[in-house]
Amino acid sequence: MRSRQLIAVTAALAAGALTLTACGSRNDNGGSAGGDGGGTTVVIGVDAPLTGDLSALGLGIKNSADLAAKQANEKKYVKGVTFKVEALDDQAQASSGQQNATKLTANKDVLGVVGPLNSSVSEAMQKVFDDAKLTQISPANTSPSLTQGPKWAEGQKSRTYKSYFRTATTDAIQGPYAAQYLFNKAGKKKVFIIDDKKTYGAGLAGTFKGEFTKLGGQVAGEGHIDPESKDFSAIVTQVKSSGADVVYYGGEYPAAGPLSKQIKASGTNIPLVGGDGMKDKKYVELAGSSAQGDLCTSVGAPVESLPSAKEFIDNYKKAGYKDDYSAYGGYSYDSAWAVIEAVKKVVDANNGKLPSDARAKVLEAVQGVSFDGVTGKVSFDEFGDATNKQLTVYKVDGDDFKTVESGTLAG
C-alpha cells in the first residue's frame, strides 16, 4: 500500500549502533544479548506508522512481527539463535522512513526488516537497504513500481532492488479486480474516480480506471483531494452533479471515511469503494452510519476464514497485545517468518552458526523460501512479489467490514 510524496533527506548514522562478532551481539557486560544465556541474537527490524492517523494498521504490523519472533524463540526454531524485534515509527512519512532505514542498517544484528506500510515510504528506503544487502519484506506495499520498475505499465518490467520483497499482492491486480467486481457483479456502470495524489492512491485509481473503461464502464468525472483537509465540499459537489452510481477512491481510511460521510450528507446515496488502505474499523467510525454498503478490496483472503490462520489468531490473543492485528497482521507475521526461515537455512548450511556475510546469505535465502504461512503459501517470484494473488471484496455491515467474496483477477 500507500504513500506520501518522497522527500529526499540526509540521515545520520544512528548513535549507539550495536557492534557484533560473526557469532552474535554482545551486551555491555560482554555477555550474550540473547537473554538465553548464550547463542546469537538476530534482530528483525520493523518500520511502520506507530503513531498518527494510520497507527491502527502500523501497530498491527509491529505486533504480528513481534509474535513471529516470540513463536520462533519458544519453538527454538533456529538452534542457537534468539530473535528480537526492533520497531521504529515512520509516521507514514518518507523522510522518517529513510532515517529509520539508515538506523536499521547501522545495527549489524539486523538481518531483515518487515515494513513499511506506505509505498512512498518504501521508495525512500529501498536503496538504503539494497546498498547494505539487507532484506526488506513489506506486508502492505501494493505499488507495482516497487518491484517491477517505473515502466511496468508499459510492459517493461525491471527489478531495481533485489533486497525488496512483499507478501501483499499489487495494485496491478487489486484495481482491476475491484473494477471487475463493480461492473460485472455489482452492476455499477458509471463511476466518479477520486484519489489523494499519493503513490498508493493515484496508482490504485489508475489501474482501476483502466480496467473499468475496458469493461465498458463510463467515467462520470475525476478529481483529487488533499487528505489533510477533511473538507471535501468541492469534490462532493462534482460527484453530486455527475450522475455517477459509484465513487472509487484511491487512498486511505483517514480521508476516505470523512469523504464518504460528506458525499452521503449531500444527498448522494451511492457507495464509496476503495482498496486495502480503507480496510480498517476506523473507516466505519469516521464515515458514520451512512457508510453501510460501502465497499473495499484487500489483499488475500480474510485471515479469520483461513484454517492456516487459526493458530496465529489464538496466539495473538494469548500474547495480550492491546491493538488489533488489523488488515496486515497475517502478512506481517509471514514477512517476519520468511526472514526466520532464511536465517534457519543460512545457519543450517554453516554448521549451526551465522557466517560473516550473514546479510548477503539471508538475502539470497529469502528469494527461495517457500512455506505454508498464516495467509497461505508464502513464496516470491523473480521480482520479489508474492506468488499469492488472491484478493477479497468487503462491505460495511454494522460497525465493521464483512466479507463479500474472495477470488483472483479474471483474464
C-alpha positions in Angstrom: 0.0 0.0 0.0 0.5 3.6 0.3 2.3 6.7 0.3 3.4 10.2 0.9 5.5 12.1 -1.5 9.1 11.1 -1.4 11.2 13.6 0.4 15.0 13.3 0.0 16.8 13.6 3.2 20.3 13.0 4.5 20.2 10.8 7.5 23.0 10.4 10.0 24.0 7.0 11.2 22.2 6.1 14.4 24.2 6.7 17.5 24.9 3.8 19.7 24.6 1.2 16.9 25.4 -2.3 18.2 28.6 -4.0 17.1 28.8 -7.7 16.8 31.1 -10.5 16.0 30.3 -13.1 13.4 28.6 -15.2 16.1 26.3 -12.6 17.5 25.8 -9.5 19.5 27.3 -8.7 22.9 25.9 -6.7 25.7 27.8 -4.1 27.7 29.0 -6.7 30.2 30.5 -8.8 27.4 27.7 -11.5 27.6 25.2 -12.6 25.1 22.4 -10.2 24.4 20.0 -13.1 23.5 18.6 -13.5 27.0 19.0 -17.2 26.9 22.5 -17.5 28.5 24.3 -18.0 25.2 24.0 -18.1 21.4 23.3 -15.4 18.8 20.8 -12.6 18.8 19.3 -11.8 15.4 17.2 -8.6 15.2 14.2 -8.3 12.8 13.6 -4.6 12.2 10.1 -3.3 11.8 9.2 0.1 10.2 5.6 1.3 10.3 3.4 4.2 11.4 3.2 3.5 15.1 1.7 6.9 15.8 -0.7 9.2 13.9 -3.7 8.5 11.7 -2.5 5.2 10.3 -1.3 3.7 13.6 -4.1 1.2 13.7 -2.5 -0.5 10.8 1.1 0.1 11.8 0.7 -1.3 15.3 -0.9 -4.5 13.9 2.2 -4.9 11.7 4.6 -4.4 14.6 2.8 -6.7 17.0 2.4 -9.5 14.4 6.1 -9.4 13.5 6.8 -9.5 17.3 4.6 -12.5 17.7 6.5 -14.4 14.9 9.8 -13.7 16.7 8.3 -14.9 20.0 7.0 -18.1 18.4 10.4 -18.8 16.8 12.1 -18.4 20.2 9.6 -20.6 22.0 9.9 -23.4 19.5 13.7 -22.9 19.4 13.1 -22.9 15.6 16.7 -21.9 14.8 19.1 -23.6 17.2 21.4 -21.2 19.0 19.5 -18.1 17.7 17.3 -15.8 19.6 15.1 -13.4 17.6 14.4 -9.9 18.8 12.3 -7.2 17.1 13.3 -3.5 16.9 10.3 -1.4 15.8 10.7 2.2 14.5 7.9 4.7 13.9 7.9 6.3 10.4 4.6 8.3 11.0 3.8 7.4 7.3 6.5 9.9 6.3 9.1 9.1 3.6 11.8 11.2 5.4 11.3 9.3 8.7 11.3 6.0 6.8 14.7 6.8 5.2 16.2 7.8 8.6 14.9 4.5 10.1 16.4 2.5 7.2 19.8 4.1 7.9 19.4 3.3 11.6 18.5 -0.3 11.0 21.3 -0.9 8.5 23.8 0.5 11.1 22.8 -2.2 13.6 24.7 -5.3 12.3 22.4 -7.6 14.3 19.5 -6.7 11.9 19.3 -9.4 9.3 15.8 -8.5 7.9 13.2 -5.7 8.0 9.4 -6.0 8.0 7.6 -3.0 6.5 6.7 -0.3 5.8 3.0 0.2 5.4 3.2 3.0 2.8 4.6 2.6 -0.8 6.1 6.0 -0.8 7.9 5.3 2.4 9.4 2.2 0.7 10.5 4.4 -2.2 12.7 6.3 0.3 14.1 3.1 2.0 14.8 0.7 -0.8 18.2 1.9 -1.9 19.4 2.2 1.7 18.6 -1.4 2.3 19.8 -2.6 -1.1 23.2 -1.0 -0.6 23.5 -2.8 2.7 22.2 -6.1 1.2 19.6 -6.1 4.0 16.4 -7.9 3.3 13.2 -5.8 3.3 9.8 -7.5 3.2 6.7 -5.4 3.2 3.3 -6.9 4.3 1.4 -4.0 2.8 3.0 -2.1 -0.1 1.0 -2.5 -3.3 2.6 -0.1 -5.8 3.8 -2.2 -8.7 6.8 0.0 -9.4 8.5 -1.0 -6.2 9.3 -4.5 -7.7 8.8 -4.1 -11.4 10.2 -0.6 -12.1 8.7 2.7 -13.2 7.7 1.4 -16.7 5.8 -1.7 -15.5 2.6 -0.5 -17.0 4.2 -0.3 -20.4 5.2 -3.9 -20.2 8.9 -3.1 -19.4 9.3 -4.9 -16.0 12.6 -4.5 -14.3 13.6 -5.3 -10.8 15.6 -2.4 -9.4 16.3 -3.6 -5.9 16.9 -7.3 -5.2 16.7 -6.8 -1.4 13.0 -5.8 -1.7 10.1 -8.4 -1.3 6.5 -8.2 -0.3 3.8 -10.7 0.9 0.9 -8.5 -0.3 -0.2 -8.6 -4.0 0.0 -5.4 -6.1 -2.4 -2.7 -7.4 -1.8 -4.0 -10.9 -4.1 -6.8 -9.7 -6.2 -5.0 -7.0 -7.5 -2.1 -9.0 -8.7 -4.3 -11.9 -10.2 -6.8 -9.5 -12.3 -4.1 -8.0 -13.4 -2.9 -11.4 -14.4 -6.4 -12.5 -16.5 -6.9 -9.3 -18.2 -3.5 -9.6 -19.0 -3.7 -13.3 -19.8 -7.5 -13.6 -21.4 -8.3 -10.2 -22.5 -5.1 -8.5 -23.9 -3.7 -11.8 -22.2 -0.3 -11.5 -21.6 1.3 -14.9 -20.8 5.0 -14.2 -18.0 5.9 -11.7 -16.6 9.1 -10.3 -12.9 8.5 -9.5 -11.1 10.3 -6.8 -7.5 10.0 -5.4 -5.2 11.6 -2.9 -2.4 12.2 -5.4 -0.1 9.9 -3.4 1.9 6.9 -4.8 -0.6 4.3 -3.5 -3.8 6.2 -4.1 -3.1 7.5 -7.6 -1.6 4.2 -8.7 -4.6 2.2 -7.5 -7.1 4.6 -9.0 -5.2 4.4 -12.3 -5.3 0.6 -12.5 -9.0 0.6 -11.6 -9.9 3.2 -14.3 -8.0 1.2 -17.0 -10.0 -2.0 -16.3 -13.3 -0.3 -15.7 -13.3 1.5 -19.0 -12.0 -1.6 -20.8 -15.1 -3.5 -19.5 -17.3 -0.8 -20.9 -17.8 1.4 -17.8 -18.2 5.1 -18.0 -16.1 7.6 -16.0 -18.5 10.3 -15.0 -15.8 12.5 -13.5 -12.4 12.6 -11.9 -10.7 14.6 -9.2 -8.2 14.8 -6.4 -8.3 15.7 -2.8 -5.9 16.8 -0.1 -6.3 14.1 2.5 -5.1 16.5 5.2 -8.0 18.9 4.5 -11.0 16.9 5.7 -13.3 19.5 3.9 -14.2 17.8 0.6 -17.2 20.0 -0.3 -15.8 21.0 -3.7 -15.4 17.4 -4.9 -18.6 16.3 -3.3 -20.5 18.9 -5.4 -18.9 17.5 -8.5 -19.9 13.9 -7.5 -23.5 15.0 -6.9 -23.9 16.6 -10.3 -22.1 13.8 -12.2 -24.8 11.2 -12.2 -22.3 8.5 -11.1 -23.7 5.4 -9.4 -20.5 4.7 -7.5 -17.4 6.5 -6.3 -14.0 4.9 -6.4 -11.4 6.4 -4.1 -7.7 5.8 -4.2 -6.4 6.5 -0.7 -6.5 5.5 2.9 -9.2 5.4 5.6 -8.4 8.7 7.5 -9.7 10.7 4.4 -11.9 8.0 2.9 -14.2 8.0 6.0 -15.0 11.7 6.0 -15.3 11.8 2.2 -18.0 9.1 2.3 -19.8 10.8 5.1 -19.8 14.1 3.2 -21.0 12.5 0.0 -23.9 10.9 1.7 -24.7 14.1 3.6 -25.1 15.9 0.2 -28.0 13.6 -0.6 -25.9 11.4 -3.0 -26.7 7.9 -1.8 -24.1 5.9 -3.7 -21.4 3.7 -2.3 -17.8 4.7 -1.9 -15.4 1.9 -2.9 -11.6 1.7 -2.3 -8.7 -0.6 -1.7 -6.8 -2.1 1.2 -6.0 1.3 2.5 -9.6 1.7 3.6 -10.0 -1.7 5.3 -10.0 -0.9 9.0 -12.7 -0.5 11.5 -11.6 3.1 11.9 -13.1 3.8 8.4 -16.6 2.9 9.7 -16.2 5.1 12.7 -15.1 8.1 10.6 -17.7 7.5 7.8 -20.6 7.1 10.3 -23.9 5.2 9.9 -24.4 6.3 6.3 -21.4 4.2 5.3 -23.5 1.0 5.3 -22.9 -0.7 1.9 -19.6 1.0 1.2 -17.0 -1.5 -0.3 -13.3 -2.1 -0.4 -10.9 -4.7 -1.6 -8.0 -6.1 0.3 -5.1 -8.4 -0.3 -5.5 -12.1 0.2 -8.4 -14.0 1.8 -9.8 -12.8 5.2 -7.4 -14.2 7.8 -10.4 -15.3 10.0 -11.5 -17.7 7.3 -8.2 -19.5 6.8 -7.6 -22.7 8.7 -3.9 -21.8 8.4 -4.5 -18.6 10.5 -6.3 -20.2 13.5 -3.1 -20.7 15.4 -2.0 -17.1 14.6 -5.2 -15.6 15.9 -5.2 -17.7 19.1 -1.6 -16.9 19.8 -2.1 -13.2 19.1 -4.9 -13.1 21.7 -2.8 -15.1 24.2 0.1 -12.6 23.8 -2.2 -9.9 25.1 -1.5 -7.2 22.5 -3.8 -4.3 23.2 -4.1 -3.4 19.5 -5.8 -5.5 16.8 -3.7 -7.3 14.2 -5.7 -5.3 11.7 -5.6 -5.7 7.9 -1.9 -6.7 7.6 -1.3 -8.8 10.7 -1.1 -12.1 8.9 1.1 -10.7 6.2 3.4 -9.1 8.7 3.7 -12.4 10.6 4.5 -14.2 7.3 7.0 -11.5 6.4 8.9 -11.9 9.6 8.7 -15.7 9.3 10.2 -15.5 5.8 13.2 -13.8 7.5 13.3 -16.5 10.2 13.1 -19.3 7.6 16.0 -17.7 5.7 18.1 -17.4 8.8 17.5 -21.0 9.5 18.6 -22.0 6.1 21.8 -20.0 6.4 22.6 -21.3 9.9 21.9 -24.9 8.9 24.2 -24.5 5.9 27.1 -23.1 8.0 27.5 -25.7 10.7 25.0 -24.1 13.1 26.4 -20.6 13.0 25.9 -17.3 11.2 28.6 -16.6 8.6 30.4 -13.3 8.5 28.4 -12.3 5.4 25.1 -13.2 7.1 23.0 -10.4 5.5 24.0 -11.3 1.9 23.4 -15.0 2.6 20.0 -14.3 4.3 19.0 -12.2 1.3 19.9 -15.0 -1.1 17.9 -17.4 1.0 14.8 -15.3 1.2 14.4 -15.4 -2.6 14.0 -19.2 -2.3 11.8 -19.5 0.8 8.6 -21.4 0.4 6.4 -22.3 3.4 2.7 -22.6 4.5 2.1 -19.3 6.3 -0.8 -17.6 8.1 -2.0 -16.2 4.8 -1.5 -19.4 2.7 1.5 -20.4 0.7 4.4 -17.9 1.0 7.0 -17.6 -1.7 8.3 -14.9 -4.0 8.6 -14.6 -7.8 11.5 -13.3 -9.8 10.5 -9.7 -9.0 10.2 -10.3 -5.2 6.4 -10.2 -5.5 4.1 -12.6 -3.6 3.1 -15.6 -5.6 -0.3 -15.5 -3.7 -2.5 -13.3 -5.9 -5.8 -13.7 -4.0 -8.0 -10.7 -3.2 -11.2 -10.2 -1.2 -14.2 -7.8 -1.5 -15.6 -6.4 1.8 -18.7 -4.5 2.5 -19.5 -2.2 5.5 -22.1 -4.0 7.5 -22.8 -2.8 11.0 -19.7 -1.4 12.7 -17.1 -3.2 10.5 -16.3 -4.6 7.1 -17.7 -8.1 6.4 -16.5 -10.5 3.7 -18.5 -10.5 0.4 -16.3 -12.8 -1.7 -12.7 -13.8 -2.4 -11.1 -14.7 -5.7 -8.4 -13.8 -8.3 -8.3 -11.4 -11.2 -10.2 -12.8 -14.3 -8.3 -13.0 -17.6 
